[in-house]
């Protein structure tokens, strides 16, 4: 699969953009375990052109994580064009436009998935951004606003006509948010449309190697994007790749190995933020979600202690005290 001049190889796996998740530390962890493309947290075009420091920090990229995409969102043409030009100066490999974020503070203001209620403006923004920069421009969106307006088959053609280099589709409507199940049937319909020539990337509910393999086989997508399924377990990319390449699951990563991976991610986060406490705070979502501690008896108080720890020495001491001897390794994947 290629996006513009970038060759991602066969059946590539992408890390989805997620606010407060896909910071440089987590992107690097996922890249080390085989993610073919990683995305930044989404960047507010309005905040970027106003030089908001926290937003500008999201443009911090490293060569180790390439290829990397920066994702922007906004609600008017001029602001998005100006922001796109600023992003281009940060030299990402891809510029992605967010037309899929469902949260109220974004969608209800007309940005993100809110654009699904104003397709003419969505297309105007897309055309203008494509024309404004020289790097490849891609789009991530959803099936439609709600169950009654699943417009993605037509919308995909319109976005392609705007000149985008690839399209990622989350298999839910905005109304669903993240509830229910992702519907990949319309993603497959878009991919199998003979008029569609750009790569189609499928996203939604990919939480295991088997699900990823089935999405490739059943729907024919060019790439699979993993979002929440990667939180707290960056090794999922390596597990999926092994199954795709060998037709069977690889031996489980031991819990002891997983523990060291989680600790390394925390240290990356501390290095990135330049502050011990902030780095730990950025890691807490992953600690809460990781399957590393799944199935452990009487773990609630230990989990609370981990999430309250303020220093790396305190946190690592708690993690190192966790006993795994009576837990079967295969339970990691249950």
C-alpha positions in Angstrom: 0.0 0.0 0.0 1.2 3.5 -0.8 0.1 6.9 0.2 1.5 9.4 -2.3 5.2 8.5 -2.4 5.2 6.6 1.0 5.3 2.8 0.7 3.8 1.1 3.8 4.2 -2.5 2.5 1.6 -5.2 2.5 -1.3 -5.1 5.0 0.0 -2.2 7.1 -1.2 -1.3 10.6 -1.7 2.3 11.7 -2.0 3.8 15.2 -5.2 5.9 15.3 -5.0 9.6 16.4 -6.3 9.8 20.0 -6.4 12.9 22.2 -4.3 12.6 25.4 -3.1 9.2 24.2 -0.9 9.4 21.0 1.7 11.7 22.5 5.4 11.2 21.3 6.1 8.6 24.0 3.3 6.3 23.1 3.8 6.8 19.3 7.4 5.7 19.8 6.4 2.6 21.8 3.9 1.6 19.0 6.4 2.3 16.3 8.9 0.0 18.1 6.4 -2.8 18.0 5.6 -2.4 14.3 3.1 0.3 13.7 3.6 1.3 10.1 2.2 4.8 10.6 1.5 6.8 13.8 -0.7 9.9 14.2 -0.4 12.8 16.6 -3.1 13.8 18.9 -5.5 16.0 17.0 -4.4 19.6 16.7 -6.8 22.5 16.9 -6.4 24.8 13.9 -7.7 27.8 15.9 -5.3 27.2 18.7 -2.4 26.6 16.3 -2.7 29.9 14.5 -3.1 31.7 17.9 0.3 30.2 19.0 -1.1 28.3 22.0 2.0 26.6 23.4 0.4 23.3 24.3 -1.0 23.0 20.8 2.4 23.8 19.2 4.0 21.1 21.3 1.9 18.6 19.5 4.0 19.3 16.4 7.1 17.9 18.1 8.1 15.0 15.9 11.2 12.7 15.9 12.8 10.8 13.1 12.4 7.6 15.1 8.6 7.7 14.7 8.5 8.3 11.0 6.4 8.0 9.0 4.2 10.1 11.1 1.0 12.0 10.4 -0.2 15.3 12.0 -4.0 15.6 12.3 -5.8 18.9 12.4 -9.4 19.9 12.9 -11.3 23.2 12.5 -14.5 24.6 11.1 -13.6 27.3 8.5 -11.5 27.3 5.4 -9.1 30.1 6.1 -8.1 28.9 9.5 -7.6 25.3 8.3 -5.5 26.5 5.4 -3.3 28.7 7.7 -2.9 25.8 10.2 -2.1 23.4 7.4 0.8 25.6 6.3 2.1 25.8 9.9 1.9 22.0 10.2 3.8 21.6 6.9 6.7 23.5 8.4 7.0 20.8 11.1 7.7 18.4 8.3 5.3 15.5 9.0 5.1 12.8 6.3 1.3 13.2 6.1 -1.3 15.9 7.0 -4.6 14.4 8.1 -7.9 16.2 8.5 -10.2 15.2 11.3 -13.8 15.0 10.2 -14.6 12.3 12.7 -14.1 13.4 16.3 -17.6 13.0 18.0 -17.1 14.7 21.3 -19.5 17.6 22.0 -16.9 20.4 22.5 -15.7 19.7 18.9 -18.6 18.3 16.9 -21.2 20.7 18.3 -19.1 23.6 17.2 -19.1 22.3 13.6 -15.6 20.8 13.6 -14.6 17.1 13.6 -17.7 14.9 13.0 -19.8 18.1 13.1 -18.7 18.6 9.4 -20.9 15.6 8.6 -23.8 18.0 8.8 -22.2 20.5 6.4 -20.7 18.5 3.5 -20.2 21.5 1.2 -18.0 23.1 3.8 -16.2 19.9 4.5 -15.4 19.6 0.8 -14.4 23.3 0.6 -11.9 22.8 3.5 -10.5 19.6 2.0 -9.9 21.1 -1.4 -8.3 24.2 0.1 -6.0 22.3 2.4 -4.9 20.0 -0.5 -4.1 23.0 -2.6 -2.3 24.8 0.2 0.4 22.3 1.0 2.8 20.0 -0.9 2.7 17.0 1.5 0.1 14.3 1.1 -3.3 15.2 2.7 -5.6 12.5 4.0 -9.0 12.5 5.8 -10.4 10.5 8.7 -14.2 10.5 9.1 -17.2 8.4 10.1 -20.1 6.6 8.4 -22.3 9.7 8.8 -24.0 11.8 11.5 -26.5 9.3 12.6 -28.3 6.1 11.5 -30.5 7.9 9.1 -27.6 9.6 7.3 -24.9 7.0 6.6 -23.5 9.0 3.6 -19.9 7.6 3.5 -20.3 5.7 0.1 -21.1 9.0 -1.6 -18.9 11.1 0.6 -15.8 9.0 -0.1 -16.1 9.7 -3.8 -16.5 13.4 -3.1 -13.4 13.5 -0.8 -11.4 11.6 -3.4 -12.3 14.2 -6.0 -10.9 16.9 -3.7 -7.5 15.4 -4.1 -6.9 13.5 -0.9 -4.3 10.7 -0.9 -6.1 8.3 1.4 -9.3 8.0 3.5 -9.7 6.5 6.9 -13.2 5.5 8.0 -14.3 4.7 11.5 -17.2 2.3 11.3 -19.6 4.3 13.5 -21.8 7.3 13.2 -21.3 10.4 15.2 -24.5 9.7 17.2 -23.0 6.4 18.3 -19.9 8.0 19.7 -18.0 4.9 20.8 -20.9 2.8 21.8 -22.3 -0.3 20.2 -20.2 -2.1 17.5 -18.3 -0.7 14.6 -20.0 -1.5 11.3 -17.4 -2.4 8.7 -19.9 -3.3 5.9 -20.0 0.3 4.6 -16.2 0.5 4.8 -16.0 -2.6 2.6 -18.6 -1.0 0.2 -16.4 2.0 -0.2 -13.3 -0.1 -0.7 -15.0 -2.2 -3.3 -16.4 0.8 -5.2 -14.6 0.6 -8.6 -14.5 4.4 -8.7 -12.4 4.6 -5.5 -8.7 4.5 -6.4 -7.2 5.9 -3.2 -6.3 3.7 -0.2 -9.1 3.0 2.2 -8.1 2.5 5.9 -10.6 0.8 8.2 -11.0 1.7 11.9 -13.1 0.5 14.8 -13.1 -2.3 17.4 -9.8 -3.8 16.3 -8.8 -5.3 19.6 -7.1 -8.6 18.6 -4.9 -10.1 15.8 -7.9 -12.2 14.7 -10.2 -9.2 14.3 -7.5 -7.4 12.3 -6.9 -10.3 10.0 -10.6 -10.7 9.4 -11.0 -7.0 8.5 -8.3 -7.3 5.9 -9.8 -10.6 4.5 -13.5 -9.8 4.6 -13.5 -6.1 3.6 -10.4 -5.8 1.5 -9.2 -2.6 3.2 -5.7 -1.3 2.4 -4.8 -0.8 6.0 -6.2 -1.4 9.4 -6.1 1.4 12.1 -6.0 0.5 15.7 -7.1 3.0 18.4 -8.4 2.0 21.8 -7.2 -1.6 21.3 -3.6 -0.3 21.5 -4.0 1.7 24.7 -1.8 0.1 27.4 -0.6 -2.6 25.0 1.6 -1.3 22.2 2.7 -4.8 21.5 -0.6 -5.5 19.8 0.9 -4.3 16.5 3.6 -7.0 16.8 1.0 -9.7 17.6 -1.1 -8.7 14.6 1.8 -8.6 12.3 2.9 -12.1 13.4 -0.6 -13.5 12.7 -0.8 -11.8 9.3 2.7 -13.1 8.2 2.5 -16.6 9.7 -1.2 -17.5 9.8 -1.1 -18.3 13.5 -0.6 -16.5 16.8 2.9 -16.1 18.1 3.8 -17.2 21.6 2.5 -14.8 24.2 4.6 -12.0 25.5 5.2 -12.8 29.2 3.7 -10.6 31.8 7.2 -9.9 33.0 8.1 -8.6 29.5 4.9 -6.6 29.4 5.8 -5.0 32.7 9.1 -3.8 31.4 7.4 -2.4 28.2 5.0 -0.4 30.4 7.8 0.9 32.5 9.8 1.9 29.4 6.8 3.8 28.1 6.5 5.7 31.4 10.1 6.7 31.2 9.6 7.8 27.6 6.7 10.0 28.8 8.8 11.5 31.5 11.6 12.3 29.1 9.1 13.8 26.6 7.4 16.0 29.2 10.6 16.9 30.9 8.8 16.5 34.2 8.4 13.4 36.4 4.9 14.0 37.6 3.6 15.1 34.2 5.1 12.1 32.6 3.4 9.8 35.1 0.1 11.6 34.6 0.3 11.1 30.8 0.9 7.4 31.4 -2.1 6.7 33.8 -4.6 6.1 31.0 -2.3 3.3 29.8 -1.8 1.9 33.3 -5.6 1.8 33.7 -6.2 0.1 30.4 -3.4 -2.4 30.1 -4.2 -6.1 30.1 -1.0 -6.7 32.0 -3.0 -6.7 35.3 -6.1 -8.4 34.0 -7.3 -11.3 36.0 -5.2 -10.6 39.1 -7.1 -11.3 42.3 -7.7 -8.6 44.9 -6.0 -6.0 42.6 -8.2 -3.0 43.2 -6.2 -1.4 46.0 -2.9 -2.0 44.0 -4.5 -0.3 41.0 -5.5 2.7 43.1 -2.0 3.0 44.5 -0.5 2.9 41.1 -2.8 5.6 39.8 -2.0 7.8 42.9 1.8 7.4 42.7 3.6 10.7 42.1 7.2 9.5 41.6 8.7 7.0 39.3 10.4 5.2 42.1 7.1 4.8 44.0 5.2 3.7 40.9 7.8 1.2 39.8 8.0 -0.3 43.3 4.3 -0.9 43.2 4.4 -2.4 39.7 7.4 -4.6 40.6 5.6 -6.0 43.7 2.7 -7.4 41.6 2.8 -11.2 41.5 2.0 -13.1 38.4 2.9 -16.6 39.3 -0.6 -18.0 39.6 -1.9 -16.3 36.4 -1.8 -18.2 33.2 0.1 -16.2 30.5 -2.7 -17.0 27.9 -5.1 -15.0 30.1 -3.4 -11.9 28.8 -5.4 -12.3 25.6 -8.8 -13.2 27.1 
